[in-house]
Structure formats: structure tokens, C-alpha cells
Amino acid sequence: MTNAEKIQLVLGHLTSPMGEYEPPSEAIVGAGFVPGVSRLGVPPLWETDASLGITWVGGNRGTGGTALPSGTAQGSTWNPDLMEQGGRMLGTEASAKGFNVLLAGGMNLMRDPRNGRTFEYLGEDPWHAALIASAAVRGIQSRNVISTLKHFAINPQETGRHFMNVEIDEAALRESDLLAFELAIEQSGPGALMCAYNALNGPLSCGNPFLLTDVLRDDWGYQGFVMSDWGAVEATDFAMAGLDQQSGAQIDEDLFFGDALLELAQTDSDYEARLTQMAQNVLYAIYYVGLDTNLPTREDFDKAAHAELSKQIAEEGIVLLKNEGDVLPIFGAPRQILVIGGNADAGTPSGGGSSRVAADEGPAITVPFIRGSDAPFASMLDQMYHNSAPVDALREALPGTEIIYRDGRYSSEAAMLAEDADLVIVFATQYQTEGYDVADLSLPNGQDVLIAAVAEANENTIIVLETGGPVAMPWLNDVSAVLEAWYPGAKGGEAIAKVLTGKVNPSGHLPISFPKSLDDLPRSDLAGLKEVAPSFIGKGAPGQTLTENYDIEGSDIGYRWYAREGIKTLFPFGAGLSYTEFNFGGLSMTGPTAELKARFEVENTGDADGADVAQLYLTSINDKPVQRLVGFQKVRLAPGEVTDVSLTIEPRLLANWTDDHWVIDEGTYTFALGYDAETLLEPDYVTLERLEIASDGATIITSENQE
């Protein structure tokens, strides 16, 4: 392979015109295109977004795909097997639309719920996020489509994302965000990683030798390739730091991995060796995933079956947070139900940005986000609603009930009508999009005032939240029920109606804590929110900087922060109710340190079929309180049914990063089953020997063989 041919593998192009740029003729409209090497039979890479489905590019009707529920909804399923099915669906659709690289696998840990991309990610815990993300990647790649994991390794916020510098101690980083990626890579073998926009301890993530070389290659032995995010490359020497591919290069100031890199490779042996390795990393992914013998073929797929799977994921991801007086499920045929707000007569919302998906026929509703803007990619931020109206689904499910809809623009009108209704369902929405963070955790556009007025008028008020992440609930004590439906995807309206009417027993559990207020977060103020103009692609003013230190919480993200600080949340990580009852018990911890196992029982003590998530937490080490999720299992049982559960504990979840390796100290470790991170049962104790684990997670040294 000549150096020029190697360049063809490491320089990615846009697939849509931009200024005077015209994409290569072989490209198809999507996220990016890499030409391959035709002389040697190396196939091109046709790339598309993203984790939630094949994106609806440029508003071209007929190019849509099946929208999965948001990442938060997927995380709420706590069901890796189901998410592997979702991955297979995504891979099937990508290939059928002519793509063989899917920019899926968004799994950044949620360090701040105001992050505009919270809805894309899976949760705040490394073990939970790794299991869900790796399952999706396995599913995607089973269809001979390269999947990414992204954004390596921290994407804490969107404000100033192109120039923000995250400062964090290495040990804290290794025990949180990096651990999530490490575990997910081991369990799924993604063909590619996508680096983040922001800087980490100085260098930008896509030009960060610590991340891309020291950790990823030297410590973990990763063999696939690292692609940049679109518009994230600022110099040719990013290659020497460990970046393998410049993606959507026309967005950057220059084609850094084009002629500039080729010239250096022709004159500098170090650059030539690095270029060779970059090309090898891309080739590894191509042949590992089987792209050479399985070229994508444009063909039809079973849209109905895919929509049904999306609905199943939505059903398992909907979280019942409150159900006072068992107002849910809706029994019989109430005389009249008043439905208010959320455009529930038209559809269900989706998040904005590169992950946005719409069906072939386009969205039910589009609301411009930046009115009158001609900025590149501005249309990707518009609010869109899927064609799945909860009102229609409720009318079908409750044919004997009069269902009235009002949009809720006047709280006085809503309250007046609520007085005469048997039941009131308020749909409340919070819009999140890539490129923009939310200012606080309130419901926008006066919805908190609306809910308070309606709840005062009717004690049987049910709130259905369609949000990207956590929201405050000043009205919580005044409503009967709260259902968190997130952005529920292509068939979200039907999924919500099935849960409300009891056709589906809710089994979702929160993948992220809901704080009571911003003051409970490690940082009550979001860095740069006042000073930095939001931007989807723009890199800020020349010399503009933004720095935030994350050593405040370190590796104690989310529920671990609240446990450490003794703060009670509005709803804790792992919370979720059911229409039946479950008991966990009989916890027993056994085995050596490297093969520690937990055994316990789960029983359905109620009178309905249902599923629950048994969660196992490490709660202390040598009498020092800690809180770490070390295992979970979703169990579906009939009334009165009992099952035994056995979990093997990943040793690194018990360890701390010390110097250049993992260390599990000798001593007494305490574990407890929990219904959520704040509702823990009687603990069990186990004495463990000291154990050291090398940085690659493989080499284990116990106190016995140290001697």
C-alpha cells in the first residue's frame, strides 16, 4: 500500500455540499465517506449517525429510519439483551440504507444533568453504562457494520465544547469515565472509537496522547481505529498523538490528514511509521467486522417489526416514579379523561442534533429552534415530534371513555376543565439538543405553573414526563402519579398508553439521579453558561478558553456523590415502581477476590406479572463508607414466583487506581441489595485478600503469589 493509498483511509469527507466543496461521487448522503483503496479491494466506509437510529439527513423524505427511544430510556431498561436486539436492528437498517459504519454507542457518563446531550447517553454509572453500550455494539457489528463508542472519554457539557478544558486527577478518571469505556471495549470489541471535542487536562481529546496512546493503545491494547468527531481536528500532529482518522474534514480549518500528512510521511520516518499504523488500525476494523465480504446493499427491511422492537424498548424504559393511591393503571372506563400539553395529540418528542431520527414520512411537528438562521446545520437543532400520538393511542385503548385534549397554553382553562374530569393526564416536555445545554432543571414554558394549577383543581392528576434528563418537580406532593417516559421513539405514544392502562407493567428504573435542586450538584453553576455563546459547530472566539475542575466529585458521579455527601435526592439512581411487588433477600457473598460471586433470591409477592431490577451495591471497605453499583439483574416473574440470581463481580469495581494499576486492599467488604441507590437491604460481609490488577485488566497478583 502506498503512502497515498494510506491517506485515503485516514481522511474522511463530508457527504453534503458545503460552500464550494462537492462530496465524492461515490458518497451517499449521511455523516461521512472514506474512499477505501479500490486497487486492493479495500471497501469504502459509508458513515451515518447515530445511537438512536439512522438519522434523517437534510430533511429528505424517504430517507428516514426507525427511531429508538432516547439513550436515557435505553439505560432505564437495565436490559442488555434487549439493547443487543436494538443494536441488531440499527445495524440492519444501516446496511439496508447503504452504510457500513454507524456512529453509535454514545455512552458518556452523566456528570451534569444540564448537559444538552444527556438524552443520548445511558446513565451515570460505569458498570451499568458499559453493559448497555457493549450490548448495542455487539448487535450492530453482528450485521457487518462498524460501531463506534463515543465520545472518548468525557463529554460533560455542550457549552464551550470545542475549547473547554476538563481538569481531573488520573485516578478519578480511571475509576469512572475511562473504566466505563474500558469495560465496554472489552465486552464488545468496537471497530472504532470517536474522540470528544473538549480538552482533557490540557490537550484536546482528539490530539491527546495520554488518552489515545498511553491508555487506549499501551494499556488496553485496543486494535481498532480512532476517528475524530466532526470539526474536532486542529493540527496534523494529532496523528502523532494517536488519532487515526480525520472525519468530515471539510468542517475543519484544513485537511490536516490529507496532503499535509502525506508530505510529512514522505520526508519523516516517524510520520511514515505512524501513517502506516493508522491505516492498519482502519484495516483491522474493516476485516474484523467483515466489511470486505459483506458490502452494504440497499434493500427493504421489516419496518413493522423494527417499530415493534422500538415500542418494546420504550415500554421497558418508562419509569413509574410515583403512584399514590394506585391511581395507575387506569381501570375500567372512566367517564372523561382530560389530556393536557406536550403536543400529545400529534406525537412524542425527540432530541436534537446528530442523533435525531425521523420516519420516511418526516416528523409530525417541527418547531424551529433558531428562527431565521442560515447557519450550517441549524436545521438539525429543530424540535421534532414522532408520528405516535398518545391521545390517539389512549382513545384506542379506552374506547368507552371521552378523552378531551387541550394544549395547555392557558393554565386557567386547563384548571377549569380539570374540575369536571375523572382523571387528568398532563404531558410535560423538556427539549434537549446537541450544542446547547439547558439552563436549569425546571420545565420550560410555564409548565410547572400549569401542573400546579391543574393539580389544585383535580386530585387525580397524572404527570407524564417526556424529558431528556432529570427535572425538578415543585408540584410533586400535589399530583397522584408521575411517569417518566423520556423521548420514547417511533411508537412512544402507544408505549405510554399501554403502561397507563396496565397492558404493560412498568419495569424501568432510573439510570440517573434526579436531584432536588441545582445546589445539590457538585457545581451549582454550569461553566460558561453566562459567558459562552452556544454553538453547534463554531469553535468560539480566537483564544477563548473555558476550564472546569472535576476533582470535586472525582469518580463519585451521580448517586456516589449524593451518598458521599449525605444528600437525599428527589428520585435516586435505580428508582422505579411496578404494578406488583417484589422482595429481594438471602444475599450471600462467596469466593476469592478475583472471582467474587453474589447469590440472592427475587420473589414476586404481588398479584400481577412483572419485572424488577435487583441492584447490588458495595457499601463499605474496612468500615469506610463507599457506594458503587457492582451488579444488577432484571428479572421477570409471575405472581408468587421465586428465582435465584447469581452475579460474578468484576474485580475492578472493587478496586482503586494506584500509581499505574488497580489495587483491591485486603480487608472486609460490605455489600447490600437495593431497590435503588438509597433503598438498601441488610448487608452481607466478605473478607477479601489483597489483589493487584495490571492496567490492561488482565494480569492479577494476589497477596499469596506476591510472596
N, C-alpha and C positions, 0 to 999 in steps of 0.2 A: 504494500500500500504506500503510495507516495505521500509526501507531506501535504500536498494539495488535496488529496483524497481524504486524509485525516481531518483536514479543516472542514470538509463537507459534513463530517459527523459532529463537530463541536460548535457549529454556528447555526442557530435556529432562526427562522424567519417568520415574520408576521404573515397571516393569510388573508388580510384585507388591505386594500389600498390605504396609504397614509401620505398625504402631500403628493410628492412626485413619485413615491415608491409604488411599484406594482408587484404583487406577490408572484412567485414562480408559477408557471402554467400547471405544474403537477399538484400544486397545493389545492386543498379544498377548504372552504370557509370553516374556520374553527379557531383554535388558540394559536397554533404554530405549525411549522413544517421544517423538517430536516431532510435534505435530499437523499441521503444514503450514498452508496457507491455502486452504480449500475454495472460497471466493468467487472466487479467481483461478486455481484449478486446480493449485495447488502441492501435490504429494503429501506425505503424512506420511512420516516417517522411522521405520521399524521396525528397531531395532538389536539385534544379537546378538553375543556373543563367539564365537570369537576366532581366533587364528592356527593352531590345531591342529585346528579343526573346529567344527561348530555345537554349542554346549555343551548339555549335558544338564541343563536348568534344573529345579531343585526336585525332582529325583527322579521326574519324571513319565514313566512308561514309555510308549513310543511316540513320544517327542519327541526321540529321540537322533539322532545323525549318524555319519558315518564319521570315525573318529579317525585323523588323520595322525600319523606319528611326531613326537617332540618337535622343538623348534627346533634343538637340538644335532645331532640326527640329520639334519634337513634341511640344516643347514650342512655336515655331513660328506659330503653327496653331491657338493659342489662342482659342481653341475649346474643352472645357471639354467633351462635348457629344461625339465627335469623338474619344477622347482619352479613354473614357469609353468603346467604341466599341473595341478599340485596346486592352484594358485590358481583355475583354471577350475572344478575340482571343488568347491572351497569356495564359490565364487560360485553355482554351480548349486544346491547344497544349500541355501544361504541363501535364494535366491529361491524355491525349491520349498517352503520352510517358512514363507514369508510375510515374509521380511526383505529390506530393500534397503540396509542399512548393516552392514558386517562390521567389528568392532573388531579386525581382523587386521593383521599387519605388525609384530609385535614384533621389534625389531632393535637394542636397546641393546647396546653393546659390553661385553664381559665383563671388567670391571676387577677383579673379585674372584670367584673360583670358588665362594666360600661363599654368594653371593647366592642366595636361595631361588628366584628366577626365572631362574636360569641356563638351566634346561631349556627355557624359552620362547624364548630368543634364539639367534642364528645363529652367533656367533663373536666373536673379539677383534680382527679386522682390519677397517678401514673399507671397503676396496675389496671384499673378499670378502662382507661383510655387505650392502653396498649392492646388489651384483649379485643375490644370492639374494633379498633382500627385494623389490627392484623387480620381479623376475620374478613373484613371487607376487601383488603388487599388480596388475600388468598382467593376470594371469589372472583375478583376482577381478572387476576392473572390466569385463572383456570380457563379463561376464554381467549388466551393468547393475546392479551392486551397488557402492556406495561402499566403498572400503577405506581404512583409516587406516594411517599409520605411527606407531609409538609406541615408547617414551614419550619425548617430546621434552623434553630432549635427553640426560639422564643418569638412569639408574636403577641405581646401583651396588650397592645392598643393600636388604633389606626391613626390617631393624631400624631403628626410628625413621623410617620412610619418610615419614610425614606432617609431620615437623618437622626432618628432617635438612638441614643446610646444607652443600652441597658447595662448597669453595673451589678455584678453578683459574684459572690465567692464561688470558687470552683466546686467545693464540697456540696454547697447548697444546690448548685446547678446539676451536679452528677446525681443527686438524690431525688431530683424532681423532673424537670423537663427533659434532660438527657436520658434519665432512666426510662421514661416513657418511650422515647424513640428507640433506645437500645433493645428493650423487650419486644417492641413491635417489629423491629427489623429481624430479630432472631426468630420470631414466630411466623413471619410471612415472606421474608426474602423479597422485598420490593425491588423492582428493577431500577428504580430511580428515587432520589430524594430531591426535594425542592428547597433551596435555602430561603431564608426570610429576607425582608427588606432592611430591618433595623440593624444597627451595630450591636455588638456584644463585647463588653469590656474593651472598647476601642475600635477595632476593625469592623467594617460592615460584614454581615453574616456571610454574604456570597464571596467575600475576599478574606475570610477569617481562617488562618492556618490552624489555630487551636481546634476549631470545630471541624473543619473539612479534612485536615490531615492528621493532627495529633490524636483526636478522638475517633473520628469515623474510620480512618484507614489503619492507623498504627495500633490503636487499642481494640477496635471492634472488628477489624479485618473486612470491612464492607467492600464488595466487589462490583456493585452496580455503578451508575453514574450520578453525579450531582448536577442538576440543571438549576439555572438561576430563575428567580421569579422575573416576571416581565418588567423591564425597566430597572433592574437591580444591579447592573454591572457598571462600574465607573473606570475600569482600567484593565489593560491587557495582563498585568501581573496578578490579577485574580486567578489566572490559570495556575501560577506557581503556588498560590495559597491552597489550591485543591479544588477549584471549580472546574468542571468538565465540559460544560456546555452553556453558551450564552443564548438565552431564549428570547424570542421576539425581539431580536437585536435592533430592529429599526426604531424601537422606542428609546433606546439608549443614545447617548451623545455620539457614539461611534460604533462601528462593527469591530469591537476590540478583538474578537476571536476570528476575524477574517484575515485580510492582508497583513495587518499589523502583527498578528501572531505567526502567520506563515513566514514573514520576513525574519522574525526572531528565531524561528525554528531552523531556518536555513543558515543562520550565522552563529548560533549559540547552542552548543551541545546540550546544555541543561534544559533549554526550552524545547529542543527537539525530543529529548527523552520524555519530557513532561507531555508534549503533544501526543507522543506515541501511547503513553499511559492513558491519557484522556480518551483517545479513540478506542483503546482496548476496553475501558470501562463501559463505553456505549455499546460496543460489540458484545460484551459479556451479557448485558441486559437483553439485547436483541435475541441472542441464541438461547439464553436461559429461559426466556418466556416463550420461545418458539415462534418469533415473528417471521423468521426466514421461510418456514414451510406453511405458514398459516396467514397469508395476506388477508387483510380485511376485504370482505365482499359486501357490497351494498345490496341489502335484501330486506324483506319484511320480517317482522318479529311479532310475537303474540302480545299485542298491546293490552288485551283484556287481562291476560294472566299477569302481566307486569303491573297493571293498575291494581289488581287484587293483592299482589305482594306489597305494594306501597301502602295499601289500606291496612294490611295486617301489621306492618311496622308502625303505622300511626296508632293503631289500636293498642299495641303493646307499649307504645311510648307515651300515651296520655296518662297523666298523673293526677289521681284524686287526692287533693290536699286537705279538704275539709268536707264533712258530710254530717252536719248537725241534725239530729232527729231522723236520720236515714231518709232525708228528703229525696235522695237518689238511691236506686234508679227510679225513673218515673213509672209508676204502676198504673194499670187500668187506662182509662181515657178521660183525663182532666177536661173539664168543660172548655176552658180557654187558657192558652199559654201566650204570653206576650214575649216576643223576642226583640231585643234592642241592640243596635250598634254593630260595629265590626264589619259592615258590608256583608252580613251573614245571609242576606237574600241573594247575593251574587256569587260568593266564593270564599276561599280561605287564603290568607296572605302568604307570600314567600319573602325571603330576604333578598337583598340586592347585591349587585356586584358580579364577579366572575362565576359564582356558583349558581346563579339564578337559572331556573328551568321553567319552560312552558310547553304545553302540548302543541301538536301540529296546528290546531286552530287558533293558537295565541291565547293570551290571558283573558279572563272575564272582565277585568277592570285594570286600567293603567293610570296611575296618578303621577304626573311629573314631579321629580324630586328637586331638580334645579330648573326652574322655569326660564325659558328663553335662552338656555345655554347652548352654545355650539362647540363647547369644549370636547375634545376626544373622549369617547367612552361615556359621556354624560348619560346617555340613554340606558346604560347598564345599571344606573342607580335608581331608575324609576320604580315606584311601588307597583307590584303586580299581584293579582289575585288569581288563584287556580279556579278552574271551572268545576267547582264542587261546593254547592251552596248548602250550608247547614239547615236553612229554613226548608228547602225542598226535601232534604233527607228526613227532617222531623215530620213533615206533613205525610210523607210516605210511611213512616214508622208508626204514626199516630193518626190514622185516618178518621177517627171519631172525634178528634179534638180540633177546635177552632184555633188556628195559630195566626196571630197578628204580628206584623213586623213594623218597627219604626227605626229610623236611622239614628235616633238619639241626639240629634243636633240641639234639641231643646230639652233640658232636663226637667223642666216644668211639665211639658207634655208627657214625657215618659213616666213621671211620677203619677200624673193624673190617670193615665191608662193602667198603670200598675195596680192601683187601688182595687180595680174590678177583676183582675186576672187571678186565676187559681195558682198560677206559677209564672215567675218571670225569669227569663234567661238573658243575661247581658253578655254579649261578646265584646271583650276588651282587647285592643291590639296595641302592640309596641313594634315599630318598624326599626329594623337594624339593617345596615348595609356596609359592605366593604368600603373603606375610605373615610368613614365618618363614625365617630364614637357617639354614644348617647350621653347627654349632659348629666342626667341623674337617673334614678330608678322609678320616677313617677310615671304613671300612664299619661301620654301626651294628649293634647287637645281637650282638656277638661273632663276626661273620662272618670277620674276619681270623684269629681263633683257629681257627675251623672249617676255613678253607682251608689253614692251616699244618698242621693235623693230618692232613687228607686227603692233601696233597701229600707228607708224610713216608711215608704208607702206600702210595702208588701214584705212580710216576714219570710215568705217563701221565695227568696231571691237567690238564684244560682249564677255564679260568675264563670264564664269560660274564657280563659286567658289564651290568646294567640300571640305569644311574645317570643323574642329571640333569646332572652335570658331572664334573670330574676327581675322582679318589680316589687316596689313597696306596696303595701295593702293597708292604708289607713282605715278602710271600711271593713276590715276582716271580721271583727266581732259582730257586725251588723248583718252579715249575709249567712245563708244557710249552708251553701256549698261552694267550693272552688275547685275547678277542673283546669289543670294546666295542659293545654293541647299543643303548645309550641306553634311552629309552622308545619301543618300536618300533611302537606304534599298533595299529590294528584287526586286522592279520594278522601281528603281530610274531612269534608262535610259529612260524608257517610260514616266515617270512623267515629266522629264526635257524636252523631245521632245514636249509633249503636251503643256507645258507652253510657250516654244519658238515659237510654231506655232499657238498659240492662241486657241487651242482646249480647254484649261483650262485658265481661267483668274486668274492670281496670286492674292492670298489674304493673304500670310504670312506676319507677322510683327516680327521684331527682338525681341527676349527675352533677349537680352544682348547688351549693348552699344559697339560700335566699336570706340575705342579711336584713336586719330590722331597719338599718339606716346606713348612710354613707360613712358616718362616724365610726362604724364597727369595722370598716375595711382597714387594711394596713396603711392605705393612703386615702384620706377623705377627698382630696383634690386630685383630679386626673392631670398628669403632667402635660403642660402645654395647651390645655383646653381653652384658656383665655387668650393665649398669645399667638398660637399657630393657626393659620387659616387651613381648614380642612381641604384635602385634595385626594383624588383617586390615583392619579399618576404623578402629578407635579412633585418635584424634589425640594421645594422651598426656595427661599431667597438665598443668594450666594453667601456661604459662610454661616447659614442658620444652623443652630445646634439645639439639642434638647437631650438632657441627661436625667435619668431616674435610677435610684439605687433600690435594688430588690433584696438587699440583705436584711431589711426589716422583718420580712416573713421568711426569707431564705427558702428552704424546701418545704416549709409548713404552709402550703397553699390551701385556701378554702377551709374545709372543716378542720384541718390540722391547725390552722391559725386560730380559729374560734375556740378549739379545745385548749390550746396553749394559753390563750388569753382569758379563758373562763367566760366567754361571751356566748349567750344563748341567741340562736338565730330565729328568724321568722319561721322558716322551714329548713331543717337540716339536710345536708347531703344524705342521700339514701332514703328520704322520706317518701311514702306513698301508701295510700289506703286501698282497701278492696271492699267488695260487697259480701265477702265472707271473712272468717277469722283464721289466723294461723298461730301456731305455737312452735317455738324453737326450743330445743333442750338437749341435755345429755352430752354436752361438749366434752371431748377428750382429746388432748394433745399428746402425741406419741412419736417416737423415732429420734434418730440422731439429727444433729443440727442441719446437715446437708440434705436430709430427706424428711423433714418435719411434716407430720400429717395431722389434720384435724378431722374428727368424726363427730357427727351430731344427727339429731332427728328433726324432721319437719312434719307437722301434722296440721291438716285442715280441720279445725274444730267447729266450723260454721256449717251452713246448710246449702251452700252453692259451690259448684265447681269454680276453681280459681287458681291463680298463680301468685307466688310471693318470692321475694329475693332475700335469702338468708345471707347476711353480711358478717364477715369475721374480721375483727379489729385486734391489732396489737395495742395493748393499753398501758404497759409499763415494762421497763427494763431495769432490773435491780432496784425496784421501788421508785424509779424516776418515771413520772407520767409521760407517755407519748401517745400519739393516736395515728395509726396507719391502717388502712384497709389492706389486708393480706389475702383475702379470698372472698368469693361470693358464688352463689349458685341460684339460678332461677328454677323454681320447682312448681309444676302444675299438678294439682291433686283434686280428687273428688271429695265430697263431704265425708269426714271420718277416716280418710286415707292417711297413712303414715309412711314416710320413706326415710331411708338412711342416706346421708350425704357424706362423702369423703373428699377432702381437699388436700392437695400437696402444696406446701408453702414455698414460694420462690425465695431462696435464701437472701437475695439482695434486698428484699423488702424488710428484712430484719436488721440489715447492716447499715453502717455509716461509712462514708468515703473518708479514708485517712491516708494522707500523702498521695500515693498513686494506686491504691487498691481498696477493696471493700473489707471491712472488719466487723465480724459479729463477736461482741465481747462475751466472755464466759459469765454465766450467772442465771438468774431467774427471770423468765419472760412470762408476762401475763397476757392472756387472750380472752376476748369476750365476743359472743354472738350479739348481733344487734339488728333491730328492725330499721334503724337508721343510725347515723353517727352520734346521735345524742340519746338514743334509747337502747342502752346496753343491758345485757342479762348478766347473771352470775359468772364470774371469770373462772378460767382454769389456768393452772400454773405448770410450767415445764422448765427444767434446768437444762441449759444448753452449754456445750463446750465451745471454747473459742474456735473461730473459723475465719480464715482469710481467703478472699476470692480475688483473683487477678482482674485487671481492668477489662479483659475480654469476657469475663463472666464464667470462664471455663475452669481454670486451674484452682483447685481447692486445697488448702493446707489446714489441717486440724491441729489442735494442741498436742495430740498424740504423735503424729508424724513429724511435727516440728522438732521433737526431741531426738 
